[in-house]
Amino acid sequence: MDGATVVGMTTRFLGLIKVSTAEAKRMVDDGPASRRDFITLLVRNAGGAVEGLWLTNVGDWDLICLVDMDDQTAAVGAAATLARRAAGLVEKERWIQLVDVADVAAALDTMAGISH
């Protein structure tokens, strides 16, 4: 995951996912709710929580999700990526770390006394 709304000790990510052909078939065969439950389980096992998951009807991405992660270490991110790929879930994905506006404003206030 690259790119942070920090919520307490968690970090929020926006996930853009292009599902694999096999995953699209599973969505049709098993229904989207069963796949949502599977994705929620994968995220939970990686130490996170799915805050929302949506299917799209056009464009480059099939799923858009909001995920809060307690542990955003590189090792956990790499393990989660391997788990998603091993499950045959994704063709491609992009994770964007979200930053709360108030947190950026506070950081700017802190940096106000720093000059070039």
DSSP file (Angstrom, degrees, kcal/mol; ACC not computed):
  #  RESIDUE AA STRUCTURE BP1 BP2  ACC     N-H-->O    O-->H-N    N-H-->O    O-->H-N    TCO  KAPPA ALPHA  PHI   PSI    X-CA   Y-CA   Z-CA
    1    1 A M              0   0    0      0, 0.0     2,-0.3     0, 0.0    96,-0.1   0.000 360.0 360.0 360.0 131.8    0.0    0.0    0.0
    2    2 A D  B      a   97   0A   0     94,-1.0    96,-0.8     1,-0.1    93,-0.0  -0.839 360.0 360.0-124.1 164.0    1.4    3.4   -0.9
    3    3 A G              0   0    0     -2,-0.3    -1,-0.1    94,-0.3    94,-0.1   0.443 360.0 360.0  91.6 360.0    0.3    6.7   -0.4
    4        !              0   0    0      0, 0.0     0, 0.0     0, 0.0     0, 0.0   0.000 360.0 360.0 360.0 360.0    0.0    0.0    0.0
    5    4 A A              0   0    0      0, 0.0     2,-0.8     0, 0.0    96,-0.5   0.000 360.0 360.0 360.0 106.3   -2.7    8.4    5.4
    6    5 A T  E     -B   13   0A   0      7,-1.0     7,-2.7    94,-0.4     2,-0.7  -0.908 360.0-151.9 -81.1 121.0   -6.0    9.4    7.3
    7    6 A V  E     -B   12   0A   0     -2,-0.8     2,-0.7     5,-0.2     5,-0.3  -0.808  15.1-172.2 -89.3 120.3   -4.8    8.4   10.7
    8    7 A V  E >   -B   11   0A   0      3,-2.2     3,-2.3    -2,-0.7     2,-0.6  -0.906  64.8 -55.9-114.1  99.8   -7.8    7.4   12.8
    9    8 A G  T 3  S-     0   0    0     -2,-0.7    -2,-0.0     1,-0.3     0, 0.0  -0.557 125.1 -18.3  63.2-116.3   -6.5    7.0   16.3
   10    9 A M  T 3  S+     0   0    0     -2,-0.6    -1,-0.3    -3,-0.1     2,-0.2   0.229 125.2  90.3-103.3  12.3   -3.7    4.4   15.7
   11   10 A T  E <   -B    8   0A   0     -3,-2.3    -3,-2.2    61,-0.1     2,-0.4  -0.681  63.9-141.6-108.1 162.9   -5.1    3.3   12.4
   12   11 A T  E     -BC   7  70A   0     58,-2.5    58,-3.0    -5,-0.3     2,-0.4  -0.979  16.1-137.4-122.5 135.9   -4.4    4.5    8.9
   13   12 A R  E     -BC   6  69A   0     -7,-2.7    86,-2.6    86,-0.5    -7,-1.0  -0.761  19.9-171.6 -98.0 138.3   -7.1    4.8    6.2
   14   13 A F  E     -DC  98  68A   0     54,-2.9    54,-2.5    -2,-0.4     2,-0.6  -0.959  20.4-141.0-127.1 145.5   -6.6    3.7    2.6
   15   14 A L  E     -DC  97  67A   0     82,-2.8    82,-2.7    -2,-0.4     2,-0.5  -0.936  25.7-156.7 -99.5 123.0   -8.6    4.0   -0.5
   16   15 A G  E     -DC  96  66A   0     50,-3.3    50,-2.2    -2,-0.6     2,-0.5  -0.889  12.0-168.1-107.5 130.9   -8.3    0.8   -2.5
   17   16 A L  E     -DC  95  65A   0     78,-3.0    78,-2.4    -2,-0.5     2,-0.4  -0.977  18.2-174.4-114.2 121.2   -8.9    0.6   -6.3
   18   17 A I  E     -DC  94  64A   0     46,-2.7    45,-2.5    -2,-0.5    46,-2.4  -0.964  25.7-163.2-129.2 129.9   -9.1   -3.0   -7.5
   19   18 A K  E     -D   93   0A   0     74,-3.0    73,-3.7    -2,-0.4    74,-1.5  -0.952  32.9-138.0-101.6 112.2   -9.4   -4.6  -10.9
   20   19 A V  E     -D   91   0A   0     -2,-0.7    71,-0.3    71,-0.3    70,-0.1  -0.348  15.9-109.9 -74.1 153.5  -10.6   -8.1  -10.1
   21   20 A S     >  -     0   0    0     69,-1.8     4,-2.4    68,-0.3     5,-0.2  -0.280  29.8-107.5 -71.4 164.9   -9.2  -11.1  -11.9
   22   21 A T  H  > S+     0   0    0      1,-0.2     4,-2.1     2,-0.2     5,-0.1   0.898 122.7  52.8 -60.1 -40.8  -11.3  -13.1  -14.4
   23   22 A A  H  > S+     0   0    0      1,-0.2     4,-2.1     2,-0.2    -1,-0.2   0.899 109.5  48.4 -62.8 -40.4  -11.5  -15.9  -11.9
   24   23 A E  H  > S+     0   0    0     65,-0.5     4,-2.4     2,-0.2    -2,-0.2   0.890 108.3  53.6 -68.2 -38.9  -12.7  -13.5   -9.2
   25   24 A A  H  X S+     0   0    0     -4,-2.4     4,-1.9     2,-0.2    -1,-0.2   0.909 109.3  49.6 -60.5 -40.9  -15.3  -12.0  -11.5
   26   25 A K  H  X S+     0   0    0     -4,-2.1     4,-3.0     1,-0.2     5,-0.2   0.915 109.6  50.8 -63.5 -42.9  -16.6  -15.5  -12.2
   27   26 A R  H  X>S+     0   0    0     -4,-2.1     4,-3.3     1,-0.2     5,-0.5   0.882 107.9  53.7 -62.3 -37.1  -16.8  -16.2   -8.4
   28   27 A M  H  X5S+     0   0    0     -4,-2.4     4,-1.3     2,-0.2    -1,-0.2   0.901 113.1  42.8 -63.2 -40.3  -18.8  -12.9   -8.0
   29   28 A V  H  <5S+     0   0    0     -4,-1.9    -2,-0.2     2,-0.2    -1,-0.2   0.929 121.2  40.4 -70.0 -45.7  -21.3  -14.1  -10.6
   30   29 A D  H  <5S+     0   0    0     -4,-3.0    -2,-0.2     1,-0.2    -3,-0.2   0.923 129.7  26.2 -70.7 -45.6  -21.5  -17.7   -9.3
   31   30 A D  H  <5S-     0   0    0     -4,-3.3     4,-0.3    -5,-0.2    -3,-0.2   0.615 112.0-110.8 -96.8 -15.1  -21.5  -16.9   -5.5
   32   31 A G    >X< -     0   0    0     -4,-1.3     4,-1.2    -5,-0.5     3,-0.6   0.155  27.0 -90.4  92.6 145.7  -22.9  -13.4   -5.5
   33   32 A P  H 3> S+     0   0    0      0, 0.0     4,-2.4     0, 0.0     5,-0.2   0.812 121.0  62.3 -61.6 -31.8  -21.2  -10.2   -4.6
   34   33 A A  H 3> S+     0   0    0      1,-0.2     4,-2.2     2,-0.2     5,-0.1   0.887 101.7  51.2 -64.4 -37.5  -22.1  -10.4   -0.9
   35   34 A S  H <> S+     0   0    0     -3,-0.6     4,-1.8    -4,-0.3    -1,-0.2   0.877 111.5  47.6 -66.6 -35.3  -20.1  -13.6   -0.5
   36   35 A R  H  X S+     0   0    0     -4,-1.2     4,-2.6     2,-0.2    -2,-0.2   0.872 108.6  54.2 -73.0 -36.1  -17.1  -12.0   -2.1
   37   36 A R  H  X S+     0   0    0     -4,-2.4     4,-2.6     1,-0.2    -2,-0.2   0.927 109.0  49.6 -59.3 -44.1  -17.5   -8.9    0.1
   38   37 A D  H  X S+     0   0    0     -4,-2.2     4,-2.0     1,-0.2    -2,-0.2   0.886 110.6  49.8 -62.8 -39.2  -17.4  -11.2    3.1
   39   38 A F  H  X S+     0   0    0     -4,-1.8     4,-2.3     2,-0.2    -2,-0.2   0.921 111.8  47.4 -65.4 -44.4  -14.2  -12.9    1.8
   40   39 A I  H  X S+     0   0    0     -4,-2.6     4,-2.5     1,-0.2    -2,-0.2   0.908 110.4  53.0 -63.3 -42.1  -12.5   -9.6    1.2
   41   40 A T  H  X S+     0   0    0     -4,-2.6     4,-2.6     1,-0.2    -1,-0.2   0.896 109.1  49.8 -60.0 -40.9  -13.5   -8.4    4.7
   42   41 A L  H  X S+     0   0    0     -4,-2.0     4,-2.7     2,-0.2    -2,-0.2   0.918 109.3  50.9 -64.4 -44.6  -12.0  -11.6    6.1
   43   42 A L  H  X S+     0   0    0     -4,-2.3     4,-0.9     1,-0.2    -2,-0.2   0.927 113.4  45.4 -58.0 -45.2   -8.7  -11.0    4.2
   44   43 A V  H ><>S+     0   0    0     -4,-2.5     5,-2.3     1,-0.2     3,-0.7   0.923 112.3  50.9 -65.5 -44.1   -8.5   -7.4    5.5
   45   44 A R  H ><5S+     0   0    0     -4,-2.6     3,-1.8     1,-0.3    -1,-0.2   0.906 107.3  53.8 -60.1 -41.9   -9.4   -8.5    9.1
   46   45 A N  H 3<5S+     0   0    0     -4,-2.7    -1,-0.3     1,-0.3    -2,-0.2   0.725 105.8  54.2 -66.4 -20.2   -6.7  -11.2    9.0
   47   46 A A  T <<5S-     0   0    0     -4,-0.9    25,-0.3    -3,-0.7    -1,-0.3   0.352 129.5 -96.6 -92.6   4.9   -4.2   -8.5    8.0
   48   47 A G  T < 5S+     0   0    0     -3,-1.8    23,-2.0     1,-0.3    24,-0.3   0.720  88.7 101.9  92.4  22.3   -5.1   -6.4   11.0
   49   48 A G  E   < -E   70   0A   0     -5,-2.3     2,-0.4    21,-0.2    -1,-0.3  -0.630  58.7-130.1-128.6-174.3   -7.6   -4.0    9.4
   50   49 A A  E     -E   69   0A   0     19,-2.4    19,-2.8    -2,-0.2     2,-0.6  -0.998  19.1-128.0-141.5 136.8  -11.3   -3.3    8.9
   51   50 A V  E     -E   68   0A   0     -2,-0.4    17,-0.2    17,-0.2     3,-0.1  -0.766  21.9-177.5 -84.0 120.0  -13.3   -2.6    5.7
   52   51 A E  E     -     0   0A   0     15,-3.0     2,-0.3    -2,-0.6    16,-0.2   0.701  69.4  -9.2 -90.0 -22.7  -15.2    0.6    6.2
   53   52 A G  E     -E   67   0A   0     14,-1.3    14,-2.3     2,-0.0     2,-0.4  -0.925  55.7-165.8-171.1 148.9  -16.9    0.4    2.8
   54   53 A L  E     +E   66   0A   0     -2,-0.3     2,-0.4    12,-0.2    12,-0.2  -0.976  13.4 179.6-145.5 127.4  -16.8   -1.6   -0.4
   55   54 A W  E     -E   65   0A   0     10,-3.0    10,-2.5    -2,-0.4     2,-0.3  -0.965  21.9-137.3-131.2 144.5  -18.5   -0.6   -3.7
   56   55 A L  E     -E   64   0A   0     -2,-0.4     2,-0.3     8,-0.2     8,-0.2  -0.752  23.1-144.6 -91.2 147.1  -18.7   -2.2   -7.2
   57   56 A T        -     0   0    0      6,-2.2     3,-0.1    -2,-0.3     0, 0.0  -0.729   8.7-149.9-108.3 162.5  -18.3    0.2  -10.1
   58   57 A N  S    S+     0   0    0     -2,-0.3     2,-0.3     1,-0.2    -1,-0.1   0.578  76.2  15.3-109.2 -10.6  -20.1    0.0  -13.4
   59   58 A V  S    S+     0   0    0      3,-0.2     3,-0.3     4,-0.0    -1,-0.2  -0.961  89.6  47.5-150.2 166.2  -17.5    1.5  -15.8
   60   59 A G  S    S-     0   0    0     -2,-0.3    -3,-0.0     1,-0.2     0, 0.0  -0.436  94.4 -48.5 101.2-170.4  -13.8    2.4  -15.9
   61   60 A D  S    S+     0   0    0     -2,-0.1     2,-0.4   -42,-0.0    -1,-0.2   0.650 113.0  65.0 -79.5 -17.6  -10.5    0.7  -15.0
   62   61 A W        -     0   0    0     -3,-0.3   -43,-0.3     1,-0.1    -3,-0.2  -0.870  50.9-171.4-116.6 141.8  -11.5   -0.5  -11.5
   63   62 A D  S    S+     0   0    0    -45,-2.5    -6,-2.2    -2,-0.4     2,-0.4   0.768  77.9  31.9 -95.4 -34.1  -14.2   -3.0  -10.5
   64   63 A L  E     -CE  18  56A   0    -46,-2.4   -46,-2.7    -8,-0.2     2,-0.4  -0.958  58.3-169.3-127.6 143.5  -14.1   -2.5   -6.7
   65   64 A I  E     +CE  17  55A   0    -10,-2.5   -10,-3.0    -2,-0.4     2,-0.3  -1.000  19.8 173.9-127.2 132.7  -13.5    0.6   -4.6
   66   65 A C  E     -CE  16  54A   0    -50,-2.2   -50,-3.3    -2,-0.4     2,-0.5  -0.975  30.4-140.5-140.7 155.1  -13.0    0.2   -0.9
   67   66 A L  E     -CE  15  53A   0    -14,-2.3   -15,-3.0    -2,-0.3   -14,-1.3  -0.969  28.7-176.4-109.9 127.3  -12.1    2.1    2.3
   68   67 A V  E     -CE  14  51A   0    -54,-2.5   -54,-2.9    -2,-0.5     2,-0.5  -0.986  18.3-154.1-129.8 132.5   -9.9    0.2    4.6
   69   68 A D  E     -CE  13  50A   0    -19,-2.8   -19,-2.4    -2,-0.4     2,-0.4  -0.927  17.7-164.9-102.3 126.5   -8.6    1.1    8.1
   70   69 A M  E     -CE  12  49A   0    -58,-3.0   -58,-2.5    -2,-0.5   -21,-0.2  -0.940  19.5-165.1-116.4 132.8   -5.3   -0.6    9.0
   71   70 A D  S    S+     0   0    0    -23,-2.0     2,-0.5    -2,-0.4    -1,-0.1   0.842  88.0  35.8 -77.4 -35.6   -3.8   -0.9   12.5
   72   71 A D        +     0   0    0    -24,-0.3    -1,-0.3   -25,-0.3   -61,-0.1  -0.941  59.6 173.1-126.5 108.1   -0.4   -2.0   11.3
   73   72 A Q        +     0   0    0     -2,-0.5    -1,-0.1    -3,-0.2   -25,-0.0   0.001  28.4 144.4-105.7  29.3    0.8   -0.5    8.0
   74   73 A T     >  -     0   0    0      1,-0.1     4,-2.5     4,-0.0     5,-0.2  -0.237  62.9-114.0 -64.3 157.3    4.3   -1.9    8.1
   75   74 A A  H  > S+     0   0    0      1,-0.2     4,-2.6     2,-0.2     5,-0.2   0.867 116.3  55.1 -60.0 -37.4    5.9   -3.0    4.8
   76   75 A A  H  > S+     0   0    0      2,-0.2     4,-2.4     1,-0.2    -1,-0.2   0.915 109.5  45.4 -65.2 -42.5    5.9   -6.6    5.9
   77   76 A V  H  > S+     0   0    0      2,-0.2     4,-2.7     1,-0.2    -2,-0.2   0.914 113.3  50.8 -67.0 -41.8    2.1   -6.6    6.6
   78   77 A G  H  X S+     0   0    0     -4,-2.5     4,-2.1     2,-0.2    -2,-0.2   0.913 112.1  46.7 -60.6 -43.2    1.5   -4.8    3.3
   79   78 A A  H  X S+     0   0    0     -4,-2.6     4,-2.3     2,-0.2    -2,-0.2   0.906 112.9  49.1 -66.1 -41.6    3.6   -7.3    1.4
   80   79 A A  H  X S+     0   0    0     -4,-2.4     4,-2.4     2,-0.2    -2,-0.2   0.906 111.1  49.9 -64.3 -41.2    1.9  -10.3    3.2
   81   80 A A  H  X S+     0   0    0     -4,-2.7     4,-2.4     2,-0.2    -1,-0.2   0.897 110.3  50.6 -64.8 -39.7   -1.6   -8.8    2.4
   82   81 A T  H  X S+     0   0    0     -4,-2.1     4,-2.4     2,-0.2     5,-0.2   0.929 111.0  48.1 -63.1 -45.3   -0.7   -8.3   -1.2
   83   82 A L  H  X S+     0   0    0     -4,-2.3     4,-3.0     1,-0.2     5,-0.2   0.898 110.7  51.9 -62.0 -40.3    0.5  -11.9   -1.5
   84   83 A A  H  X S+     0   0    0     -4,-2.4     4,-1.8     2,-0.2    -1,-0.2   0.916 110.4  48.0 -63.5 -42.9   -2.7  -13.2    0.2
   85   84 A R  H  <>S+     0   0    0     -4,-2.4     5,-2.3     2,-0.2     6,-0.5   0.916 116.0  43.7 -63.8 -42.1   -4.9  -11.3   -2.3
   86   85 A R  H ><5S+     0   0    0     -4,-2.4     3,-1.4     1,-0.2    -2,-0.2   0.899 111.6  52.7 -70.9 -39.7   -2.9  -12.5   -5.2
   87   86 A A  H 3<5S+     0   0    0     -4,-3.0    -1,-0.2     1,-0.3    -2,-0.2   0.840 106.5  54.7 -63.6 -31.9   -2.8  -16.1   -3.9
   88   87 A A  T 3<5S-     0   0    0     -4,-1.8    -1,-0.3    -5,-0.2    -2,-0.2   0.537 113.8-121.6 -77.3  -5.9   -6.6  -16.0   -3.5
   89   88 A G  T < 5S+     0   0    0     -3,-1.4   -65,-0.5    -4,-0.2   -68,-0.3   0.774  72.3 131.2  72.5  25.7   -6.8  -15.1   -7.2
   90   89 A L      < +     0   0    0     -5,-2.3   -69,-1.8    -6,-0.2     2,-0.3   0.900  53.7  47.0 -79.4 -43.2   -8.6  -11.8   -6.2
   91   90 A V  E     - D   0  20A   0     -6,-0.5   -71,-0.3   -71,-0.3     3,-0.1  -0.781  34.8-179.3-116.7 146.5   -6.9   -9.1   -8.2
   92   91 A E  E    S-     0   0A   0    -73,-3.7     2,-0.3     1,-0.5   -72,-0.2   0.750  90.0 -14.5 -94.4 -44.4   -5.6   -8.4  -11.6
   93   92 A K  E     - D   0  19A   0    -74,-1.5   -74,-3.0     2,-0.0    -1,-0.5  -0.977  67.8-173.2-153.1 159.1   -4.3   -5.0  -10.5
   94   93 A E  E     - D   0  18A   0     -2,-0.3     2,-0.4   -76,-0.2   -76,-0.2  -0.989  11.7-159.5-152.7 156.6   -4.7   -2.8   -7.5
   95   94 A R  E     - D   0  17A   0    -78,-2.4   -78,-3.0    -2,-0.3     2,-0.5  -0.988   8.4-162.6-140.8 130.6   -3.8    0.7   -6.3
   96   95 A W  E     - D   0  16A   0     -2,-0.4   -94,-1.0   -80,-0.2     2,-0.5  -0.966   4.3-167.4-118.0 125.9   -3.8    1.7   -2.6
   97   96 A I  E     -aD   2  15A   0    -82,-2.7   -82,-2.8    -2,-0.5     2,-0.4  -0.957  17.7-136.4-117.6 120.8   -3.8    5.4   -1.7
   98   97 A Q  E     - D   0  14A   0    -96,-0.8     2,-0.3    -2,-0.5   -84,-0.2  -0.620  23.8-141.9 -76.2 129.2   -3.1    6.4    1.9
   99   98 A L        -     0   0    0    -86,-2.6     2,-0.5    -2,-0.4   -86,-0.5  -0.740  10.0-157.0 -99.2 141.4   -5.6    9.1    2.9
  100   99 A V        -     0   0    0     -2,-0.3   -94,-0.4   -94,-0.2     2,-0.1  -0.971  20.1-122.8-121.0 125.9   -4.7   12.1    5.1
  101  100 A D     >  -     0   0    0    -96,-0.5     4,-1.8    -2,-0.5     3,-0.3  -0.397  17.9-129.4 -65.5 139.2   -7.3   14.0    7.1
  102  101 A V  H  > S+     0   0    0      1,-0.2     4,-2.6     2,-0.2     5,-0.2   0.879 108.5  55.0 -58.5 -40.7   -7.4   17.7    6.3
  103  102 A A  H  > S+     0   0    0      1,-0.2     4,-2.2     2,-0.2    -1,-0.2   0.869 106.1  52.0 -63.2 -36.3   -7.1   18.6   10.0
  104  103 A D  H  > S+     0   0    0     -3,-0.3     4,-2.0     2,-0.2    -1,-0.2   0.884 110.4  47.7 -67.3 -38.0   -3.9   16.6   10.3
  105  104 A V  H  X S+     0   0    0     -4,-1.8     4,-2.5     2,-0.2    -2,-0.2   0.915 110.7  51.9 -67.7 -42.4   -2.4   18.4    7.4
  106  105 A A  H  X S+     0   0    0     -4,-2.6     4,-2.2     1,-0.2    -2,-0.2   0.906 110.2  49.0 -60.2 -42.0   -3.4   21.7    8.8
  107  106 A A  H  X S+     0   0    0     -4,-2.2     4,-2.1     2,-0.2    -1,-0.2   0.901 110.8  50.1 -64.4 -40.9   -1.7   20.8   12.2
  108  107 A A  H  X S+     0   0    0     -4,-2.0     4,-1.9     1,-0.2    -2,-0.2   0.895 109.8  50.8 -64.9 -39.3    1.4   19.7   10.4
  109  108 A L  H  X S+     0   0    0     -4,-2.5     4,-0.8     2,-0.2    -1,-0.2   0.898 108.8  51.8 -64.7 -39.3    1.5   23.0    8.4
  110  109 A D  H >< S+     0   0    0     -4,-2.2     3,-0.7     1,-0.2     4,-0.3   0.908 109.7  49.9 -61.3 -41.6    1.1   24.9   11.7
  111  110 A T  H >< S+     0   0    0     -4,-2.1     3,-0.6     1,-0.2    -1,-0.2   0.872 113.5  45.5 -62.9 -37.6    4.0   23.0   13.2
  112  111 A M  H >< S+     0   0    0     -4,-1.9     3,-2.2     1,-0.2    -1,-0.2   0.534  85.0  96.3 -84.8  -6.3    6.1   23.8   10.1
  113  112 A A  T << S+     0   0    0     -4,-0.8    -1,-0.2    -3,-0.7    -2,-0.1   0.802  82.4  52.6 -57.5 -31.3    5.2   27.5   10.0
  114  113 A G  T <  S+     0   0    0     -3,-0.6     2,-0.5    -4,-0.3    -1,-0.3   0.514  90.2  94.0 -83.6  -3.2    8.3   28.5   11.9
  115  114 A I    <   -     0   0    0     -3,-2.2     2,-0.3    -4,-0.0    -3,-0.0  -0.762  55.1-178.2 -92.3 130.2   10.6   26.7    9.5
  116  115 A S              0   0    0     -2,-0.5    -2,-0.0     1,-0.0    -3,-0.0  -0.841 360.0 360.0-124.2 164.6   12.1   28.7    6.7
  117  116 A H              0   0    0     -2,-0.3    -2,-0.0     0, 0.0    -1,-0.0   0.512 360.0 360.0 -68.9 360.0   14.3   28.0    3.7
